[in-house]
């Protein structure tokens, strides 16, 4: 959702929620409801309809309490309210461990709670109105999400599959797998996903062999396969069954060494299976192992609540930074810019301290740019124009919040200064100077805690973090393979290994301040590795929930042997495996190849 469509949605949300709020008797809290709805919208969109609705069923009550309770508690005890807000921010900082989809969920929860606490109403409001405001916001967003997705609820899943097929990156493939699992899995999209992972594994193996052999012929085959994959992506993306999808145009190899010719055949067969699935569109449901979604959440959370988890340490840093900002704000009660100060502090702090520095520049640099524009407006236009300029900036800023954050921050200057100066009858020049000073202070607090190294926590470099994560996952795969073979493996041992693997995966990207910065290309390799290793952990967990044929153990043990080495090989698929187990083993094979490619980049192989 972007461009004019997003602007229309924002207008509907702001106008509709505020109008309903006044109609339903929320009084001054109607504006609180309208702006809270924007933060709820951040978390409500990002996946297929049914998955987003499931997410909103547990997110909605938490949002209502996070927006209303700290504000009401602050009327009784300011310090108790600050303590509750710190807890909410820490929880919001931990949510991204559940996957990329939950980054915006954590952002929406944290921002909404701080906004609800710091927003200055123009009058009084009862406890019912304060709690009713976020409840109304959630209700409208739920209805809006249904209307947005009712016509084509599975569109995000198809587009994710098509993007993964066209781009071939580990990030897009992991997202496609997650959306497929979160949605109501259909057999044809499951076959597309299986073919996608077989194609990824085969193309990855051929890429490795091309580099070793310096083979132009293998390169030509890979280029031809990429063109076919892009063509098939359009068929997968289509909302209806395509009328005519041409068979895959194969480029047959000449004399190739070893079993390379067989890998080429597997490459073309995987694309042909995708074409068949996209053309036939079998809409029957896939039998996903019972409890797999809960097991996925359990695995990811098991590594989060640990002092060794970088995400956990980031969440604590974020809570401490926001606590300091809340204490500073408590010395200026009634300041209309408190919200901007609190949100700025929260938004700048990121798990990776290099990202925090970038966010600080975006916030301060954007604020300076917005200040220049506002100064020109004050010079050229009457002060009465500040309010409409602020409203336009609000809509324009939210429409580019993710794509152009610097511009978004500049728009927030126009909105905050313009609206507060007009509605509260303040000198806009004084408000502008105060806003800039508060943004500098927010950046200083965020960077202070973002750069703060925790004593006793190791600072391994990129290669060491890679080897640690691969080693932990290899150990886990070995135990799973033995378990599948029927050996006596202590469940407590498996639990510890799942936890150790999850902690190591979190450590790949969120490095401790003071850690050596990754070299060019290493950052992408670490991201690819993190996605692949998380995928391996989930797929092996699904095998434990629903053991397959005897040969499954051989496949898992072969994956453990080849993981993280330059000798990435094919993972055997038992001939008697059903479609679901073939999909799991295809995912394992693709993830093993992705880690092998990353190893070459990180180690300079």
C-alpha positions in Angstrom: 0.0 0.0 0.0 1.6 3.2 -1.2 1.0 6.6 -2.9 -2.6 7.9 -3.3 -4.1 4.7 -1.9 -2.2 5.1 1.4 -3.2 8.8 1.6 -6.9 7.8 1.2 -6.6 5.2 3.9 -5.0 7.8 6.3 -7.7 10.3 5.6 -10.4 7.6 6.2 -8.7 6.6 9.5 -8.2 10.1 10.8 -11.5 11.5 9.7 -13.6 8.3 10.4 -12.2 7.6 13.9 -12.3 11.2 15.1 -15.8 11.6 13.8 -17.0 8.3 15.4 -15.3 9.3 18.6 -17.2 12.6 18.9 -20.4 10.8 17.9 -19.9 8.1 20.5 -19.2 10.5 23.3 -15.4 10.3 23.6 -15.2 14.1 23.7 -11.6 15.3 23.8 -10.3 11.7 23.6 -11.6 11.4 20.0 -8.4 13.0 18.7 -6.4 10.5 20.9 -8.4 7.7 19.2 -7.7 9.0 15.7 -4.0 9.2 16.2 -3.8 5.9 18.1 -5.4 4.3 15.1 -2.4 5.3 12.9 -0.1 3.4 15.2 -2.5 0.4 15.1 -2.5 0.6 11.4 1.3 0.2 11.4 0.9 -3.3 13.0 -2.2 -4.4 11.2 -0.9 -4.6 7.6 1.9 -6.8 6.4 0.6 -10.3 5.8 -2.4 -12.2 4.4 -5.8 -11.3 5.8 -6.4 -14.3 8.1 -2.9 -14.1 9.5 -3.3 -10.4 10.2 -6.6 -10.9 11.9 -5.2 -13.6 14.1 -2.4 -11.3 15.1 -4.8 -8.5 15.8 -6.9 -10.6 18.1 -4.0 -10.7 20.7 -2.4 -7.4 19.8 -5.7 -5.4 20.2 -6.2 -6.0 23.9 -2.5 -5.3 24.6 -2.7 -2.0 22.6 -5.8 -0.9 24.5 -4.2 -1.4 27.8 -0.8 0.0 26.7 -2.4 3.2 25.6 -5.0 3.7 28.4 -3.6 2.2 31.6 -0.3 4.2 31.9 -2.1 7.4 31.4 -4.7 6.6 34.0 -2.1 5.3 36.4 -0.1 8.5 36.0 -2.9 10.4 37.6 -2.4 8.3 40.7 1.4 7.8 40.6 3.7 9.2 38.0 6.5 6.8 38.9 4.3 3.8 38.7 3.2 4.9 35.2 6.8 5.3 34.1 7.6 1.8 35.4 4.7 0.3 33.5 5.7 2.1 30.3 9.3 0.8 30.6 7.9 -2.8 30.9 5.8 -2.2 27.7 8.7 -0.8 25.8 10.9 -3.8 26.8 8.2 -6.2 25.6 7.9 -4.2 22.3 11.7 -4.4 21.9 11.5 -8.2 22.3 8.7 -8.8 19.7 11.0 -8.7 16.6 12.5 -12.1 17.7 9.2 -13.6 16.4 10.2 -12.6 12.9 10.3 -9.6 10.5 6.5 -9.3 10.5 6.7 -8.4 14.2 9.1 -5.5 13.8 6.2 -3.2 12.9 4.1 -4.8 15.6 6.7 -3.9 18.3 7.1 -0.4 16.8 3.3 0.2 16.8 3.0 -1.1 20.4 5.8 1.0 21.8 4.9 4.2 19.9 1.2 3.9 20.8 1.9 3.5 24.5 4.3 6.5 24.7 1.9 8.5 22.6 -1.1 7.7 24.8 0.8 8.7 27.9 2.3 11.9 26.6 -0.5 13.3 24.4 -2.0 16.5 25.8 -5.8 16.6 25.6 -7.4 20.0 25.2 -9.6 19.3 28.1 -10.5 16.6 30.6 -11.5 13.0 29.8 -13.0 10.2 32.0 -11.4 6.8 32.5 -14.0 5.3 30.2 -13.2 7.8 27.4 -9.4 7.2 27.8 -9.9 3.4 27.5 -12.6 3.8 24.9 -10.3 5.8 22.6 -7.8 3.0 21.8 -10.7 0.5 21.7 -12.4 2.5 19.0 -9.2 2.8 17.1 -8.7 -1.0 17.2 -12.2 -1.6 16.1 -12.0 0.7 13.1 -8.6 -0.8 12.0 -10.0 -4.3 12.3 -12.9 -3.4 10.1 -10.6 -1.5 7.7 -8.3 -4.5 7.5 -11.2 -6.8 6.6 -12.4 -4.4 3.9 -8.9 -4.1 2.5 -8.3 -7.8 2.2 -11.8 -9.3 1.7 -11.6 -9.2 -2.1 -8.3 -11.1 -2.3 -7.2 -12.3 1.2 -4.3 -14.5 -0.1 -2.7 -11.7 -2.2 0.2 -11.1 0.1 1.1 -14.8 0.1 1.1 -15.0 -3.6 3.1 -11.9 -4.0 5.6 -13.1 -1.5 6.0 -16.4 -3.4 6.3 -14.5 -6.7 8.9 -12.1 -5.2 11.0 -15.0 -3.8 10.9 -16.7 -7.2 11.9 -13.6 -9.1 14.6 -12.4 -6.8 15.9 -15.6 -5.3 17.2 -14.0 -2.0 17.1 -15.8 1.3 15.1 -12.9 2.9 12.3 -13.1 0.4 12.2 -16.9 0.5 12.0 -16.9 4.3 9.2 -14.3 4.2 7.3 -16.4 1.6 7.6 -19.5 3.8 6.4 -17.6 6.9 3.4 -16.0 5.1 2.4 -19.4 3.6 2.5 -21.0 7.0 0.6 -18.1 8.7 -2.1 -18.1 6.0 -4.5 -20.9 5.3 -2.0 -23.0 3.4 -3.3 -24.2 0.0 -1.9 -27.2 -1.8 -1.0 -25.3 -5.0 0.9 -22.6 -3.1 2.6 -25.4 -1.1 3.8 -26.9 -4.3 5.0 -23.6 -5.5 6.9 -23.2 -2.2 8.4 -26.6 -2.5 9.5 -26.0 -6.1 10.9 -22.6 -5.1 13.1 -24.2 -2.5 14.2 -27.0 -4.8 15.1 -24.3 -7.4 17.0 -22.3 -4.8 19.0 -25.4 -3.7 19.8 -26.4 -7.3 20.7 -22.9 -8.4 22.9 -22.4 -5.3 24.8 -25.7 -6.0 25.3 -24.7 -9.6 26.5 -21.3 -8.6 29.1 -22.8 -6.3 30.3 -25.2 -9.0 30.4 -22.4 -11.6 32.7 -20.4 -9.4 35.0 -23.5 -8.8 35.1 -24.6 -12.4 34.9 -21.1 -14.0 32.3 -22.6 -16.3 30.6 -20.2 -18.8 28.1 -22.9 -19.7 26.8 -23.2 -16.2 26.5 -19.5 -16.0 24.4 -19.4 -19.2 22.1 -22.1 -17.7 21.6 -20.1 -14.6 20.8 -16.9 -16.5 18.2 -18.8 -18.6 16.7 -20.3 -15.5 16.4 -16.8 -13.9 14.5 -15.5 -16.9 12.1 -18.5 -16.7 11.7 -17.9 -12.9 10.8 -14.2 -13.5 8.2 -15.3 -16.1 6.7 -17.9 -13.8 6.5 -15.3 -11.0 3.9 -13.4 -13.0 1.8 -16.6 -13.2 2.1 -17.2 -9.5 1.2 -13.5 -8.7 -2.0 -13.7 -10.8 -5.1 -13.7 -8.6 -6.9 -16.2 -10.9 -5.8 -19.3 -12.7 -3.8 -18.2 -15.7 -5.2 -19.2 -19.0 -2.0 -20.4 -20.7 1.4 -20.8 -19.1 4.0 -22.0 -21.5 6.2 -25.0 -20.5 9.6 -24.2 -19.1 12.1 -23.5 -21.9 15.0 -25.7 -20.9 18.6 -25.1 -21.9 20.2 -28.5 -22.0 23.8 -28.7 -20.9 26.7 -30.3 -22.8 29.3 -32.4 -21.1 29.6 -31.3 -17.5 31.7 -33.0 -14.8 30.4 -35.3 -12.1 26.7 -35.1 -11.2 26.4 -31.5 -12.4 24.1 -32.5 -15.3 21.7 -34.2 -12.7 21.6 -30.9 -10.7 20.7 -29.0 -13.9 17.9 -31.4 -14.6 16.6 -30.9 -11.0 16.8 -27.1 -11.6 14.5 -27.3 -14.7 12.2 -29.9 -13.0 11.7 -27.6 -10.0 10.6 -24.7 -12.3 8.3 -27.0 -14.2 6.7 -28.1 -11.0 6.1 -24.4 -10.2 4.5 -23.9 -13.6 2.2 -26.9 -13.1 1.1 -25.8 -9.7 0.4 -22.2 -10.8 -1.6 -23.3 -13.8 -3.7 -26.0 -12.1 -4.4 -24.1 -8.8 -5.3 -27.0 -6.4 -7.1 -25.0 -3.7 -7.4 -27.9 -1.2 -5.9 -27.3 2.3 -2.5 -28.6 3.2 -2.2 -30.7 6.4 0.3 -28.6 8.4 1.6 -30.4 11.5 -0.6 -29.6 14.5 1.1 -27.1 16.8 3.8 -26.0 14.4 2.9 -22.3 14.7 3.1 -22.5 18.5 6.3 -24.5 18.3 7.8 -21.8 16.0 6.9 -19.1 18.5 8.3 -21.2 21.4 11.6 -21.7 19.7 12.0 -18.1 18.8 11.1 -16.9 22.3 13.2 -19.5 24.1 16.4 -17.7 22.9 15.1 -14.2 23.6 14.8 -14.4 27.4 18.5 -14.8 27.9 21.3 -12.5 28.9 23.2 -13.9 25.9 20.5 -12.7 23.5 21.4 -9.4 21.8 17.7 -8.7 21.3 17.1 -9.1 25.0 20.0 -6.7 25.8 18.6 -4.2 23.2 15.2 -4.4 24.8 16.7 -3.6 28.2 18.7 -0.7 26.7 15.6 0.6 25.0 13.7 0.4 28.3 16.4 2.3 30.2 16.7 5.0 27.5 12.9 5.5 27.5 12.9 5.6 31.3 15.4 8.4 31.3 13.4 10.3 28.6 10.2 9.8 30.7 12.0 11.2 33.8 13.2 14.2 31.8 9.7 14.8 30.5 8.3 14.6 34.0 10.1 17.9 34.9 8.1 19.6 32.1 4.4 18.6 32.8 2.0 19.9 30.2 4.6 20.4 27.6 2.9 19.7 24.2 6.2 18.5 22.7 6.5 15.7 25.2 5.1 13.2 22.7 7.6 14.1 20.0 10.5 13.8 22.5 9.4 10.4 23.7 8.7 9.0 20.3 12.0 10.3 19.0 14.0 8.6 21.7 12.2 5.3 21.2 12.5 5.4 17.4 16.2 6.1 17.3 17.2 3.1 19.5 17.9 0.0 17.3 19.3 -3.5 18.0 22.4 -2.7 15.9 24.2 0.5 17.1 25.2 1.4 13.5 21.4 1.5 12.7 20.9 3.7 15.8 23.4 6.2 14.5 21.6 6.2 11.1 18.2 6.8 12.8 19.7 9.6 14.9 20.9 11.3 11.7 17.5 10.8 10.0 15.7 12.3 13.0 18.0 15.3 13.6 18.7 15.9 9.9 15.1 15.7 9.0 14.1 18.0 11.8 16.6 20.6 10.6 15.3 20.3 7.1 11.7 20.7 8.4 12.7 23.7 10.5 14.1 25.4 7.4 10.8 24.9 5.6 8.8 26.0 8.6 11.0 29.2 8.9 10.2 30.0 5.3 6.5 29.4 5.9 6.5 31.8 8.9 8.3 34.4 6.8 6.1 34.2 3.7 2.7 33.2 5.1 0.4 34.3 7.8 0.4 32.3 11.0 -3.1 31.0 10.3 -1.7 28.8 7.6 0.4 26.7 10.1 -2.5 24.4 11.0 -3.4 23.3 7.5 0.3 22.9 6.7 0.6 20.7 9.8 -2.3 18.5 8.7 -0.9 18.1 5.2 2.5 17.3 6.7 0.9 14.7 8.9 -0.7 12.8 6.0 2.4 13.2 3.8 4.8 12.1 6.5 3.0 8.9 7.4 2.7 8.0 3.7 6.6 8.0 3.4 7.4 6.9 7.0 9.1 3.6 5.9 10.4 4.6 2.5 11.8 8.1 3.2 12.3 8.5 7.0 14.2 11.7 6.7 11.4 13.4 4.9 9.0 11.9 7.4 10.9 13.5 10.3 10.9 16.8 8.5 7.1 16.5 8.1 6.7 15.8 11.8 8.4 19.2 12.5 5.7 21.0 10.5 2.9 18.9 12.0 4.0 19.2 15.7 5.1 22.8 15.7 2.2 24.0 13.4 -0.6 22.3 15.3 0.7 23.0 18.8 1.4 26.6 18.1 -2.0 27.2 16.6 -4.2 25.2 19.0 -2.4 26.3 22.1 -1.7 29.8 21.0 2.1 29.6 21.4 4.8 31.5 19.6 5.8 29.2 16.7 9.4 30.4 16.8 9.8 29.4 20.4 8.1 26.0 19.8 10.4 25.4 16.8 13.6 26.0 18.8 12.3 23.8 21.7 11.5 21.1 19.2 15.0 21.0 17.8 16.6 21.0 21.2 14.4 18.1 22.3 15.3 16.1 19.2 19.0 16.6 19.9 18.4 15.5 23.5 16.4 12.5 22.3 19.3 11.5 20.0 21.8 11.9 22.8 19.8 9.7 25.1 19.2 7.0 22.5 22.8 6.9 21.4 24.0 6.9 25.0 22.2 3.7 25.6 22.6 2.4 22.1 26.4 2.6 22.3 26.6 1.5 25.9 28.5 -1.8 26.1 27.4 -4.2 28.8 30.4 -5.5 30.9 31.1 -9.2 30.7 29.4 -9.6 27.3 31.8 -11.0 24.6 32.3 -9.0 21.4 33.0 -11.6 18.7 33.5 -10.5 15.1 31.3 -11.5 12.1 33.2 -14.7 11.3 33.2 -15.9 14.9 29.4 -15.2 15.2 28.8 -17.1 12.0 30.8 -20.1 13.2 29.0 -20.1 16.6 25.6 -20.0 15.0 26.4 -22.7 12.5 28.0 -24.9 15.2 24.9 -24.6 17.4 22.6 -25.4 14.6 24.7 -28.3 13.4 24.6 -29.7 17.0 20.8 -29.4 17.0 20.4 -31.1 13.6 22.6 -33.9 14.8 20.4 -34.5 17.8 17.2 -34.3 15.7 18.6 -36.8 13.3 19.3 -39.3 16.1 15.9 -38.7 17.5 14.3 -39.4 14.1 16.4 -42.6 13.8 14.8 -43.8 17.1 17.7 -43.3 19.4 17.1 -42.2 23.0 17.7 -38.4 23.1 16.8 -36.6 26.3 14.1 -34.0 25.6 15.8 -31.6 28.0 19.0 -31.8 25.8 16.9 -31.0 22.7 15.4 -28.1 24.6 18.8 -26.7 25.6 20.0 -27.1 22.0 17.0 -25.3 20.5 17.6 -22.5 23.0 21.3 -22.3 22.2 20.7 -22.2 18.5 18.0 -19.4 18.9 20.5 -17.3 21.0 23.2 -17.8 18.4 20.9 -16.8 15.6 19.9 -13.6 17.4 23.6 -12.8 17.9 24.4 -12.9 14.1 22.9 -9.4 13.3 22.6 -7.6 16.7 26.2 -7.2 17.6 27.4 -5.7 20.9 28.6 -2.1 20.7 32.3 -2.1 20.2 32.2 -5.2 17.9 34.1 -5.0 14.7 31.9 -3.7 11.9 31.3 -6.2 9.1 33.2 -5.7 5.9 31.4 -4.9 2.6 29.3 -7.9 1.7 29.5 -9.5 5.1 26.4 -7.8 6.4 24.3 -9.4 3.6 25.9 -12.7 4.2 25.1 -12.5 7.9 21.5 -11.6 7.1 21.3 -14.5 4.7 22.7 -16.9 7.3 20.4 -15.7 10.0 17.3 -16.3 7.8 18.5 -19.7 6.7 19.5 -21.0 10.2 16.1 -19.8 11.6 14.5 -21.7 8.8 16.5 -24.9 9.6 15.4 -24.7 13.2 11.7 -24.4 12.4 11.8 -27.2 9.8 13.6 -29.6 12.0 11.0 -28.8 14.7 8.2 -29.7 12.3 9.9 -33.1 11.7 9.8 -33.8 15.4 6.1 -33.0 15.5 5.4 -35.2 12.6 8.2 -37.8 11.9 8.4 -38.9 8.3 9.8 -42.0 6.6 13.0 -43.7 7.8 15.1 -41.9 5.3 14.3 -38.5 6.8 16.9 -39.0 9.5 19.6 -39.5 6.8 18.6 -36.2 5.2 18.8 -34.3 8.5 22.2 -35.8 9.3 23.5 -35.0 5.8 22.3 -31.4 6.3 24.2 -31.3 9.6 27.4 -32.6 8.0 27.3 -30.1 5.1 26.1 -27.1 7.0 28.4 -24.1 6.8 31.0 -25.8 4.6 32.0 -25.1 1.0 31.0 -28.7 0.3 27.2 -28.0 0.1 25.6 -31.1 -1.4 22.2 -32.3 -2.3 20.0 -33.4 0.6 18.4 -36.9 -0.1 14.6 -37.1 -0.2 13.2 -40.5 0.6 11.2 -41.9 -2.3 8.2 -42.7 0.0 8.0 -39.1 1.5 4.6 -37.4 1.1 4.2 -33.8 -0.2 4.5 -32.2 3.2 7.7 -34.0 4.1 9.2 -33.2 0.6 8.4 -29.6 1.2 10.2 -29.6 4.6 13.3 -31.4 3.1 13.3 -29.0 0.2 13.4 -26.1 2.6 16.3 -27.8 4.5 18.2 -28.2 1.3 17.8 -24.6 0.2 18.8 -23.3 3.6 21.9 -25.4 3.7 23.0 -24.1 0.3 22.3 -20.5 1.5 24.5 -21.0 4.5 27.2 -22.5 2.2 27.1 -19.4 0.0 27.3 -17.1 3.0 30.4 -19.0 4.3 32.3 -18.3 1.1 31.6 -14.6 1.5 32.5 -14.4 5.1 35.6 -16.6 5.0 36.8 -15.4 1.6 36.6 -19.0 0.2 
